[in-house]
Amino acid sequence: MMKCHFSRRSALRGIGVSIALPFLESWVPARSLGLTADSARRLIYLYAPNGKLMSDWLPTSRGSLSELPPLLRGLEPWRQELRVLSGLSLKPAMPAQDGPGDHARAMATFLTGVRPRKTSGADVQAGVSVDQVAASAVGNKTRLPSLELGCEGGKTAGICDNGYSCAYQTNLSWRSPQSPMPKEINPRVVFERLFGRGSDAAAREAASRRDLEHRSILDFVAEDSRFVRKRLGRQDQAKLDEYLTSIREVEARIQRAQPTMAVGAKKLVKPTGVPTDFREHARQLLDLLVVAFQADLTRISTFVLGNDGSNRSYREVDVPEGHHDTSHHGNEVTKLNKLRRINRLHLDQLAYLLGKLAAVREGDQTLLDRSIVVYGSGIRDGDRHDHDDLPVLLVGGGNVLPGHGEHLAYPVGTPLCNLHLSLLEWLGVKGERFGDSTGRLLSLVG
Amino acid sequence: MKRFLIVMLGLAGGVWIVGAGISLYSRDNGQAPNPVASLPDPDLELAEFAGALTHKKQIPGSFQQQAVPFLEHHCVRCHGLVAPKGRITLTFADEAAALAAPALWIKVVQALDSGQMPPPDRPRPDEIEMRSFRTWVLPVVSAAGSRGLPLRRLNRAEYNNTVRDLLGTPLTPADDFPADDTGEGFDNLAQVLSISPTHLESYLSAADTLVESVRADAELWRKLATPPLQDFIPFVSRGVPPERADAVKGLLNVADDPESQARAREIDRSYYALQAFADRSYRRPITHQEMFRLMQFVDQALAAGEGADTGLARAFKAVLVSPHFLFRMELGRPEGSRNNGWTEFELASRLSYFLWSTMPDEELFRLAAKGELSIPAVLNAQIRRMLRDKRSRALAVNFAGQWLQIRSLAETARDPARFPEFDDGLRHAMLHETEELFDHVVRTDRSALDLLLADYTFVNEKLARHYGLTGEMGGEFRQVSLAGTPRAGLLTHASVLTVTAGATRTSPTRRGRWILDNVLGAPPMSPPPGVDTLAKNVEGKLTTRQRFELHRSRADCAVCHARMDALGYGLEQFGPTGGWREHDDDGPVDATGVLPGGVAFHGAQQLRAELARHPDQFVRCLTQKLMIFALGRPVTGADGPALDAIVQHAARQDYRFSSLMIALVRSRPFREFTVPPGENP
């Protein structure tokens, strides 16, 4: 653009491969050394399943959020940064010829705005998700173009929503209409992906040796695939192309990983596995996410608190029944109370993330100022399975975006994709349409 | 320093330069595989397969007689020439025009079979009409069936099992892979199993971990890094042959000095060790070209002074990330060859991943190499052997666990205040009971109907108490008789009763639906939109039965709920965790149910008796599920004739499990192999 600036990596490359960086609080971002003027923007989508208890969610009036509604009270410290968006809708999730299957469609359309094909086995087809559009535009600046995380894995028995493949209900992020980006739920595995298995000099040397070896292996298997590709039928070629694309992507990641960044292991304890406690699980993953943002390992992320239709029980808040069963509350008071507790538990994780992001300083701003966090569900009321007037929050973005501290009420039926389109623009990604968008959310981008 | 010459000209053209070389192992035997024998089949009356295997010419005029009346009566009102619904027209000028649209007939059969068509407000075709129409349509549909199986990658269970058998490692690295998505109820569907960059990173990292751990174990490493005594793979199935194997190895001009000789021996050892490893990993003979490329890892390591084993380890890793390992690649033959020798190996993999969820063992490989596996008598014997083998436990865990949906016990929740008995121990025992029964039927070759009717089961102390059984029991599972109890067969397993109940109460709808889906093979249509709001505005407390009677207050709901709920009521004597009860929260339990055909019954015992009167229904349903699992693709109307033939065959052998599996493996859908474009099989 106007000014040529160095990325942090090119700066490091100049210093030399052997540099070891202390981490977290003690880590000095390259730009504060005057090496880069890049103020990278980050985008994260947090998905909460099964809708919200809307009576406790919606502010009573539009405009300034003078008082937060009951479910949102935990966000009080960020009231001035918060935007409650109402009226946004997912038309492609509403039942049409495809009949029931609202949970599958809610999740599959939330970031894509494309009606998924109803199929339980062959021909899975959704749309490219907004995070992946963003990742393909800005992701080449970081080692991982995007990071997909979540607290709930796939289904162990394969019956999902009314004739939809479970792929629609377990994946929020889609790289292509046929290829989902699976989320990682194990904090240990995320840690290893981000930071390798150690931080001392020997481990770093081993890592760079391994990178070299991996590149030669990838060359070999890429050749394997090219040789065999022409012998396959068209559908099988498409499957193999997923593999080939993944090879290229991993090759690129290894390239971008030079030089290997070290982690101050003192500051970040390597997780041991998947915690059974929901809070602990979510927080370990969110910690890793914040560190990944901080170390500029990625700038785009999706985080699934639970798959839509999830029937997970939440003993942490004394709800031994399943979330989905509870969300069909039929206005029973005990069920409503349980649902309230689950909703609040999910929102607590948002508050936790915001706290972490706000605590990281980058130059004269915080990481939260440079991030936009969108929190929402593809279903409005779990008891009704509707996709109009969805519960959506937006936090962060500093002063660039208007509307902070406000309830922004859009006409019901405004495509959620209008928000996605605005956020793509905020990231500097050009484009006039996304999903079923009809324009940008005008008041959002000044 | 002497240098070895790696000389190769025109790899693609397959021209090899020959030179002097050494080989410690005598292999390249140049023997061609036996031609696939077609002996008469002692076990199967092939005639009954004729319908499934060949397509008799349509008798002229049969379209007019068998199909047209049916179509006119039931279809063309909506699907005529003028403004056809769904843009599907079922009016044809003549038979030729009708035959020109095979894909359309698949859709028609699916819509009929699933009950989607005719729509609920139209009369159903009666049995005679159906039979007549099917006589015409099924051969048409069968002829339109797909060729070959779609390319599928190993899922997590298959990956773990495969590396266990390949490397002898106890590690299960796939536990850390992204979860496999599921479709049609199973996690091994080709189209649904995708590959992302995260997967690829996981494969690389797993290959590192696996190979390094094997290298650290002297015994395991010795097995892999030492060539086997004999290569049983026919030379021709390795593709374009070099005139001497030394050319592939790059051992062309070896000098006389000891250093060069030692190095040559290392290369030779690595070569045959790698070839054996790659054969087993790719589950077919590795080609000379592929070996040439793989050996470069060894050459480079030697050149860098890292030693042959380091190169070998690197090549092993490359093999474990290769698409030939990660996917079940079915190519039929080596590139450029006209010898279909790989089909036998592909059959071995289809068998082993179906019955064992893992790679073929040595016996299967050897039979494939000799071209004998597809000989009917040999194939039958192998299927029987494989079912008896303990690896067939994979069928209980991976197939039955998903077919019956009991895997979801892991994520099933109950209120501990109301169901204190439902702890992890009981949860595990429930799952184990059903797996044990299935495994017992498989391994001791019982009738498949035992699954539904067995008056015995497998319990440990904990589960026995849950069932109210008396007698000495330990922590171990043992077979017990259920005679004199209300329980028998799957329908009264606590696992099934629990996963089909809600968190606080039973759900006759879910249980009925489960029976329709998994026992009768007659899934209901999808519910209409807005159904969840049904019970919403009803005031006051309702009994379970009253609550469910609401389903019938709307005509569009009633159609299916009459079928589902009425069936589910029959199991009301079993509570939300499968315990016996005579009362529920609302008072005495009423376990009167009605079967789809209108037959009333009371309780599980009578339900079983009714189901046992039509064993074909259950066996057909089981077979259909097995077929999805075996083929990794949805089963469509085009597979109908094959399904029917399998069930008929099994019926003649009292539904012995092996007869079912043999007929399935020998059916056309299982035996369709990819034929390269433009070639005849």
HADDOCK unambig.tbl for C-alpha pairs under 7 A between the chains (distance, minus, plus):
assign (segid A and resid 95 and name CA) (segid B and resid 529 and name CA) 6.59 0.50 0.50
assign (segid A and resid 99 and name CA) (segid B and resid 528 and name CA) 6.24 0.50 0.50
assign (segid A and resid 99 and name CA) (segid B and resid 529 and name CA) 5.99 0.50 0.50
assign (segid A and resid 100 and name CA) (segid B and resid 526 and name CA) 6.78 0.50 0.50
assign (segid A and resid 100 and name CA) (segid B and resid 527 and name CA) 6.43 0.50 0.50
assign (segid A and resid 100 and name CA) (segid B and resid 528 and name CA) 6.46 0.50 0.50
assign (segid A and resid 100 and name CA) (segid B and resid 529 and name CA) 5.53 0.50 0.50
assign (segid A and resid 120 and name CA) (segid B and resid 183 and name CA) 4.78 0.50 0.50
assign (segid A and resid 120 and name CA) (segid B and resid 184 and name CA) 5.16 0.50 0.50
assign (segid A and resid 121 and name CA) (segid B and resid 183 and name CA) 4.38 0.50 0.50
assign (segid A and resid 121 and name CA) (segid B and resid 184 and name CA) 5.36 0.50 0.50
assign (segid A and resid 121 and name CA) (segid B and resid 189 and name CA) 6.67 0.50 0.50
assign (segid A and resid 121 and name CA) (segid B and resid 191 and name CA) 6.59 0.50 0.50
assign (segid A and resid 121 and name CA) (segid B and resid 192 and name CA) 6.28 0.50 0.50
assign (segid A and resid 121 and name CA) (segid B and resid 633 and name CA) 6.73 0.50 0.50
assign (segid A and resid 121 and name CA) (segid B and resid 634 and name CA) 6.00 0.50 0.50
assign (segid A and resid 122 and name CA) (segid B and resid 191 and name CA) 5.25 0.50 0.50
assign (segid A and resid 122 and name CA) (segid B and resid 192 and name CA) 6.85 0.50 0.50
assign (segid A and resid 122 and name CA) (segid B and resid 633 and name CA) 6.84 0.50 0.50
assign (segid A and resid 122 and name CA) (segid B and resid 634 and name CA) 6.84 0.50 0.50
assign (segid A and resid 123 and name CA) (segid B and resid 191 and name CA) 6.42 0.50 0.50
assign (segid A and resid 124 and name CA) (segid B and resid 192 and name CA) 6.70 0.50 0.50
assign (segid A and resid 153 and name CA) (segid B and resid 179 and name CA) 6.18 0.50 0.50
assign (segid A and resid 154 and name CA) (segid B and resid 179 and name CA) 5.26 0.50 0.50
assign (segid A and resid 154 and name CA) (segid B and resid 180 and name CA) 6.68 0.50 0.50
assign (segid A and resid 154 and name CA) (segid B and resid 181 and name CA) 6.39 0.50 0.50
assign (segid A and resid 156 and name CA) (segid B and resid 407 and name CA) 5.72 0.50 0.50
assign (segid A and resid 156 and name CA) (segid B and resid 408 and name CA) 5.55 0.50 0.50
assign (segid A and resid 157 and name CA) (segid B and resid 185 and name CA) 6.80 0.50 0.50
assign (segid A and resid 157 and name CA) (segid B and resid 402 and name CA) 5.18 0.50 0.50
assign (segid A and resid 157 and name CA) (segid B and resid 405 and name CA) 5.18 0.50 0.50
assign (segid A and resid 157 and name CA) (segid B and resid 407 and name CA) 5.24 0.50 0.50
assign (segid A and resid 157 and name CA) (segid B and resid 408 and name CA) 5.19 0.50 0.50
assign (segid A and resid 158 and name CA) (segid B and resid 182 and name CA) 5.19 0.50 0.50
assign (segid A and resid 158 and name CA) (segid B and resid 183 and name CA) 6.36 0.50 0.50
assign (segid A and resid 158 and name CA) (segid B and resid 185 and name CA) 3.99 0.50 0.50
assign (segid A and resid 158 and name CA) (segid B and resid 186 and name CA) 5.27 0.50 0.50
assign (segid A and resid 158 and name CA) (segid B and resid 187 and name CA) 6.64 0.50 0.50
assign (segid A and resid 158 and name CA) (segid B and resid 402 and name CA) 6.41 0.50 0.50
assign (segid A and resid 159 and name CA) (segid B and resid 185 and name CA) 4.90 0.50 0.50
assign (segid A and resid 162 and name CA) (segid B and resid 526 and name CA) 6.40 0.50 0.50
assign (segid A and resid 165 and name CA) (segid B and resid 182 and name CA) 6.18 0.50 0.50
assign (segid A and resid 165 and name CA) (segid B and resid 183 and name CA) 4.61 0.50 0.50
assign (segid A and resid 166 and name CA) (segid B and resid 181 and name CA) 5.88 0.50 0.50
assign (segid A and resid 166 and name CA) (segid B and resid 182 and name CA) 5.29 0.50 0.50
assign (segid A and resid 166 and name CA) (segid B and resid 183 and name CA) 6.13 0.50 0.50
assign (segid A and resid 167 and name CA) (segid B and resid 181 and name CA) 5.08 0.50 0.50
assign (segid A and resid 167 and name CA) (segid B and resid 182 and name CA) 6.48 0.50 0.50
assign (segid A and resid 179 and name CA) (segid B and resid 194 and name CA) 6.15 0.50 0.50
assign (segid A and resid 181 and name CA) (segid B and resid 196 and name CA) 6.04 0.50 0.50
assign (segid A and resid 182 and name CA) (segid B and resid 178 and name CA) 6.06 0.50 0.50
assign (segid A and resid 183 and name CA) (segid B and resid 178 and name CA) 6.80 0.50 0.50
assign (segid A and resid 184 and name CA) (segid B and resid 178 and name CA) 6.27 0.50 0.50
assign (segid A and resid 189 and name CA) (segid B and resid 176 and name CA) 6.91 0.50 0.50
assign (segid A and resid 217 and name CA) (segid B and resid 318 and name CA) 5.14 0.50 0.50
assign (segid A and resid 221 and name CA) (segid B and resid 318 and name CA) 6.84 0.50 0.50
assign (segid A and resid 221 and name CA) (segid B and resid 321 and name CA) 6.84 0.50 0.50
assign (segid A and resid 221 and name CA) (segid B and resid 322 and name CA) 5.01 0.50 0.50
assign (segid A and resid 221 and name CA) (segid B and resid 323 and name CA) 6.94 0.50 0.50
assign (segid A and resid 224 and name CA) (segid B and resid 322 and name CA) 6.92 0.50 0.50
assign (segid A and resid 225 and name CA) (segid B and resid 323 and name CA) 6.44 0.50 0.50
assign (segid A and resid 236 and name CA) (segid B and resid 150 and name CA) 6.34 0.50 0.50
assign (segid A and resid 236 and name CA) (segid B and resid 151 and name CA) 5.41 0.50 0.50
assign (segid A and resid 242 and name CA) (segid B and resid 195 and name CA) 5.79 0.50 0.50
assign (segid A and resid 242 and name CA) (segid B and resid 196 and name CA) 6.86 0.50 0.50
assign (segid A and resid 243 and name CA) (segid B and resid 195 and name CA) 5.76 0.50 0.50
assign (segid A and resid 246 and name CA) (segid B and resid 196 and name CA) 5.66 0.50 0.50
assign (segid A and resid 246 and name CA) (segid B and resid 197 and name CA) 4.33 0.50 0.50
assign (segid A and resid 246 and name CA) (segid B and resid 200 and name CA) 6.40 0.50 0.50
assign (segid A and resid 247 and name CA) (segid B and resid 197 and name CA) 6.93 0.50 0.50
assign (segid A and resid 247 and name CA) (segid B and resid 200 and name CA) 6.82 0.50 0.50
assign (segid A and resid 249 and name CA) (segid B and resid 197 and name CA) 6.26 0.50 0.50
assign (segid A and resid 250 and name CA) (segid B and resid 197 and name CA) 6.06 0.50 0.50
assign (segid A and resid 250 and name CA) (segid B and resid 201 and name CA) 6.82 0.50 0.50
assign (segid A and resid 312 and name CA) (segid B and resid 411 and name CA) 6.83 0.50 0.50
assign (segid A and resid 313 and name CA) (segid B and resid 413 and name CA) 6.19 0.50 0.50
assign (segid A and resid 320 and name CA) (segid B and resid 413 and name CA) 6.32 0.50 0.50
assign (segid A and resid 320 and name CA) (segid B and resid 414 and name CA) 6.16 0.50 0.50
assign (segid A and resid 320 and name CA) (segid B and resid 415 and name CA) 5.12 0.50 0.50
assign (segid A and resid 321 and name CA) (segid B and resid 413 and name CA) 5.70 0.50 0.50
assign (segid A and resid 321 and name CA) (segid B and resid 414 and name CA) 5.92 0.50 0.50
assign (segid A and resid 321 and name CA) (segid B and resid 415 and name CA) 6.07 0.50 0.50
assign (segid A and resid 321 and name CA) (segid B and resid 503 and name CA) 5.52 0.50 0.50
assign (segid A and resid 322 and name CA) (segid B and resid 413 and name CA) 6.27 0.50 0.50
assign (segid A and resid 322 and name CA) (segid B and resid 503 and name CA) 6.91 0.50 0.50
assign (segid A and resid 330 and name CA) (segid B and resid 536 and name CA) 4.84 0.50 0.50
assign (segid A and resid 383 and name CA) (segid B and resid 532 and name CA) 6.74 0.50 0.50
assign (segid A and resid 383 and name CA) (segid B and resid 533 and name CA) 7.00 0.50 0.50
assign (segid A and resid 384 and name CA) (segid B and resid 532 and name CA) 6.30 0.50 0.50
assign (segid A and resid 384 and name CA) (segid B and resid 533 and name CA) 6.10 0.50 0.50
